[in-house]
């Protein structure tokens, strides 16, 4: 039987249409992947942290700052597939947390909340949500989450859901943060499942789990992500670091 060990995996690929070499982009003098690694360390909840990559330059950089890198196939279609490849070879780990490599400001407390979901043995998959800002309501770039009373996800959408039929209706609205945790068997199952109709309609990978009856427990946090998608985002991240006294 697997132990209750929890491992964070940071998928990092060099090829990127909008920002080639993104994991190695320098932010305040350190490669972005190192910032993500350090935030995972600060969370203090992971038995191991590793970077899953298909690029020797990233592997060398990670080992250069004292981290651990695992080489994975260049044919992995998604970060989930890359994490699953690492997990497939490790029967000694029960919980795997996928930490996106373009989140240099990922909140250690949010990572702690995500890992903490698995203290409940019935939780098979977990993710994070935060209060939705008013100016995000109509943006398809901000994914909305609808939760059950037990905090399991009922649905994720790029549209504003639920619809308020009465103007005075008040219901908490949540924005989704795309970090995930999985029991090993669920992670491997998801990696083998074909894309599903709702997933392909909304272009949201997590809907594949819901459409296949896999519950996703949501931890509620206040952290609002500042991800790096294009080179210009580096300056934005550095500005936030300066504001928070992290430089």
C-alpha positions as CSV (number, residue, x, y, z in Angstrom):
1,X,0.0,0.0,0.0
2,X,1.3,3.5,-0.7
3,X,2.2,5.7,2.2
4,X,0.8,9.1,3.0
5,X,3.7,10.8,1.4
6,X,3.0,14.0,-0.5
7,X,5.1,15.1,-3.4
8,X,5.0,18.4,-5.4
9,X,5.8,18.2,-9.1
10,X,6.6,21.3,-11.1
11,X,6.1,20.6,-14.8
12,X,8.5,22.7,-16.9
13,X,9.0,22.5,-20.6
14,X,11.3,24.7,-22.7
15,X,9.1,24.9,-25.8
16,X,6.4,27.6,-25.5
17,X,4.7,29.4,-28.4
18,X,4.4,32.7,-26.6
19,X,7.4,32.5,-24.3
20,X,10.2,30.0,-25.3
21,X,12.4,29.0,-22.4
22,X,9.9,30.4,-19.9
23,X,11.0,28.3,-16.9
24,X,14.5,29.7,-17.3
25,X,13.5,33.4,-17.5
26,X,15.2,35.4,-14.9
27,X,13.0,37.1,-12.3
28,X,15.0,39.2,-9.8
29,X,18.1,37.4,-10.9
30,X,16.8,33.8,-10.4
31,X,15.2,31.5,-13.0
32,X,11.5,31.4,-12.6
33,X,11.5,27.6,-11.9
34,X,13.6,28.3,-8.8
35,X,11.1,30.8,-7.5
36,X,8.3,28.2,-7.8
37,X,10.6,25.6,-6.1
38,X,11.3,28.0,-3.2
39,X,7.6,28.7,-2.7
40,X,7.0,24.9,-2.5
41,X,9.7,24.6,0.1
42,X,8.2,27.5,2.1
43,X,4.9,25.6,2.3
44,X,6.5,23.0,4.5
45,X,4.1,20.2,3.6
46,X,5.9,18.3,0.9
47,X,8.0,15.2,1.5
48,X,9.7,15.9,-1.9
49,X,9.7,18.5,-4.6
50,X,10.8,17.8,-8.1
51,X,10.8,19.5,-11.5
52,X,9.5,17.3,-14.4
53,X,11.0,18.4,-17.7
54,X,12.0,17.2,-21.1
55,X,14.8,19.6,-21.5
56,X,18.4,19.2,-20.4
57,X,18.9,23.0,-19.9
58,X,16.1,23.0,-17.4
59,X,17.4,19.9,-15.7
60,X,20.9,21.4,-15.4
61,X,19.5,24.7,-14.0
62,X,17.4,22.9,-11.4
63,X,20.3,20.8,-10.2
64,X,22.5,23.9,-10.2
65,X,20.3,25.6,-7.5
66,X,20.2,22.3,-5.5
67,X,16.8,21.0,-6.7
68,X,15.8,17.7,-8.2
69,X,14.7,17.2,-11.7
70,X,13.1,14.2,-13.4
71,X,13.4,13.8,-17.2
72,X,10.0,13.0,-18.8
73,X,8.9,12.4,-22.4
74,X,8.8,15.3,-24.8
75,X,5.4,13.9,-26.0
76,X,3.5,14.8,-22.8
77,X,0.5,16.8,-24.0
78,X,-0.2,18.6,-20.7
79,X,1.4,19.2,-17.3
80,X,-0.9,16.6,-15.9
81,X,0.5,14.0,-18.2
82,X,4.0,15.0,-17.1
83,X,3.1,14.6,-13.4
84,X,1.5,11.3,-14.2
85,X,4.6,10.0,-15.9
86,X,6.6,10.8,-12.7
87,X,3.9,9.2,-10.5
88,X,3.7,6.1,-12.6
89,X,7.2,5.1,-11.5
90,X,6.5,5.8,-7.8
91,X,4.3,3.4,-5.9
92,X,5.5,4.8,-2.6
93,X,3.7,8.1,-2.9
94,X,0.0,8.6,-2.3
95,X,-0.6,12.3,-3.0
96,X,0.8,14.3,-6.0
97,X,0.4,18.0,-6.2
98,X,0.8,19.7,-9.6
99,X,2.3,23.1,-9.2
100,X,2.4,25.2,-12.4
101,X,5.9,26.3,-13.3
102,X,4.7,29.7,-14.4
103,X,3.5,30.7,-10.9
104,X,6.6,32.3,-9.3
105,X,4.4,34.0,-6.7
106,X,2.4,30.9,-5.8
107,X,1.3,31.4,-2.2
108,X,2.8,28.8,0.2
109,X,-0.3,29.0,2.4
110,X,-2.4,28.1,-0.7
111,X,-0.2,25.1,-1.3
112,X,-0.6,24.1,2.3
113,X,-4.4,24.4,2.0
114,X,-4.4,22.2,-1.2
115,X,-2.2,19.5,0.4
116,X,-4.3,19.7,3.5
117,X,-7.4,18.6,1.7
118,X,-6.0,15.0,1.6
119,X,-6.1,14.7,5.3
120,X,-9.7,13.6,4.5
121,X,-9.2,10.0,3.2
122,X,-12.3,10.4,1.0
123,X,-10.8,13.2,-1.1
124,X,-9.4,11.8,-4.3
125,X,-8.7,15.1,-6.2
126,X,-8.4,18.7,-5.0
127,X,-8.0,22.2,-6.3
128,X,-8.2,25.9,-5.2
129,X,-10.8,28.6,-5.5
130,X,-10.8,32.2,-4.4
131,X,-13.5,34.9,-4.3
132,X,-14.4,36.2,-7.7
133,X,-13.8,39.9,-8.3
134,X,-16.6,42.0,-9.8
135,X,-14.5,43.0,-12.8
136,X,-13.8,39.3,-13.6
137,X,-17.5,38.2,-13.9
138,X,-17.7,38.5,-17.7
139,X,-14.2,37.5,-18.6
140,X,-13.8,34.1,-20.2
141,X,-10.2,34.1,-19.2
142,X,-11.2,33.8,-15.5
143,X,-12.6,30.3,-14.8
144,X,-15.6,30.3,-12.5
145,X,-16.3,27.4,-10.0
146,X,-19.7,26.4,-8.6
147,X,-19.4,24.5,-5.3
148,X,-21.6,22.0,-3.4
149,X,-22.2,22.5,0.3
150,X,-19.3,20.2,1.1
151,X,-17.0,22.2,-1.2
152,X,-16.9,19.7,-4.0
153,X,-16.9,21.3,-7.4
154,X,-20.3,21.1,-9.2
155,X,-19.0,22.7,-12.4
156,X,-16.3,25.0,-13.8
157,X,-17.1,27.4,-16.6
158,X,-15.7,30.4,-18.5
159,X,-19.2,31.9,-18.3
160,X,-20.6,33.5,-15.2
161,X,-22.4,30.7,-13.3
162,X,-24.8,30.3,-11.6
163,X,-27.2,32.6,-13.3
164,X,-29.0,34.9,-10.8
165,X,-32.6,34.9,-11.9
166,X,-33.5,37.4,-9.3
167,X,-31.4,40.6,-9.2
168,X,-31.3,40.6,-5.4
169,X,-30.0,37.0,-5.3
170,X,-26.8,36.6,-3.3
171,X,-24.5,33.6,-3.7
172,X,-20.8,33.3,-3.2
173,X,-19.0,33.4,-6.5
174,X,-15.6,31.7,-6.9
175,X,-12.7,32.0,-9.3
176,X,-10.7,28.9,-10.0
177,X,-6.9,28.6,-9.4
178,X,-5.5,25.9,-11.6
179,X,-3.4,24.0,-9.1
180,X,-4.3,20.4,-8.5
181,X,-3.7,17.6,-6.1
182,X,-4.4,13.9,-6.8
183,X,-4.4,10.5,-5.2
184,X,-2.0,8.5,-7.3
185,X,-4.6,6.1,-8.7
186,X,-6.8,9.0,-9.8
187,X,-3.9,10.8,-11.4
188,X,-3.0,7.7,-13.4
189,X,-6.7,7.2,-14.3
190,X,-7.1,10.7,-15.6
191,X,-4.0,10.4,-17.7
192,X,-5.6,7.5,-19.6
193,X,-9.0,9.0,-20.1
194,X,-10.0,10.5,-23.5
195,X,-11.0,14.2,-23.7
196,X,-14.7,14.7,-22.9
197,X,-17.5,16.8,-24.5
198,X,-17.7,19.5,-21.8
199,X,-13.9,19.7,-21.6
200,X,-13.6,20.3,-25.3
201,X,-16.4,22.8,-25.3
202,X,-15.1,25.0,-22.5
203,X,-11.4,24.1,-23.0
204,X,-11.1,23.2,-19.4
205,X,-9.1,20.0,-18.6
206,X,-10.7,19.6,-15.1
207,X,-14.1,18.9,-16.6
208,X,-12.7,15.6,-17.8
209,X,-12.6,14.5,-14.1
210,X,-16.2,15.7,-13.4
211,X,-17.6,14.1,-16.5
212,X,-16.1,10.8,-15.4
213,X,-17.6,11.0,-11.9
214,X,-14.4,12.0,-10.1
215,X,-15.2,14.5,-7.4
216,X,-12.9,17.5,-6.9
217,X,-12.7,19.0,-3.4
218,X,-12.0,22.8,-3.4
219,X,-10.0,24.6,-0.8
220,X,-11.0,28.3,-0.4
221,X,-8.1,30.8,-0.3
222,X,-7.7,34.5,-0.8
223,X,-4.6,34.4,-3.0
224,X,-4.9,35.9,-6.5
225,X,-2.5,34.5,-9.0
226,X,0.1,36.6,-11.0
227,X,1.2,34.1,-13.6
228,X,3.8,34.5,-16.3
229,X,2.4,33.9,-19.8
230,X,4.4,36.3,-21.9
231,X,7.8,38.1,-21.4
232,X,6.1,41.3,-20.3
233,X,4.7,39.5,-17.3
234,X,8.1,39.3,-15.7
235,X,8.1,43.0,-14.9
236,X,4.7,42.6,-13.3
237,X,5.9,39.8,-11.1
238,X,9.0,41.8,-10.1
239,X,6.8,44.8,-9.2
240,X,4.6,42.6,-6.9
241,X,7.8,41.1,-5.3
242,X,9.1,44.6,-4.7
243,X,5.7,45.6,-3.2
244,X,5.8,42.6,-0.9
245,X,9.4,43.0,0.1
246,X,10.5,39.8,-1.6
247,X,13.4,41.4,-3.5
